[in-house]
Amino acid sequence: MGAVRIVLAAAAASVVVTGTVAVPAHAGQDQVSKRGDCSGHAEWRLEAKKDDGLIEVRGRVDAGDYQTWRWRILHDDGVSARGTKRTGSDGSFEVRRLLVDAAGRDQIGWRARHPASGQTCRGALRI
C-alpha cells in the first residue's frame, strides 16, 4: 500500500508542477485531451481524435468576455491553421479543424494569444 501512495503522490505532484493534465484514451478509441493554464488568468484545452484517416482537433480557451484572440494549430511542427476568434458572453472560444492523419504518431500543438494583454496559451499532445 505504501508504494502505491508514493506513486500516486508523485503523479499528482507532476500534474501540479507542469500545469497540464492528460486524459487517457478510452479502450478502442484514438483520442487524447490535455488542458492547462495560460500565462495569465485564462485556461486552455486541446483535444485530438483519429477518425477514418483524419484527426479532428479542437482547441479551446476560457478567458474573459468579449476578448479577441489570435490562434494557431500546429501539426508536426508546421502551422496547419490560424485565425482570429472572439470570446462570447461565456468568456470562451473554440476552434475545430480536420487534419490529415500522417503515418506514425502525430504531434499537435495549440497556441492562442490575446494581443491586448499579451497573455499566451500553449499546449501540445501526441496522438
CORSULVEN-V13734 format. One record per helix or strand of 3 or more residues. SS is the DSSP state (a for helix, b for strand). FROM is the first residue (numbers start at 1). TO is the last residue. Records with the same first field share a line. If there is no record, write none. Layout:
BEGIN
SS=FROM-TO, FROM-TO
END
This chain:
BEGIN
a=2-18
b=20-23, 31-37, 43-51, 54-62, 68-75, 78-86, 92-100, 107-114, 119-126
END
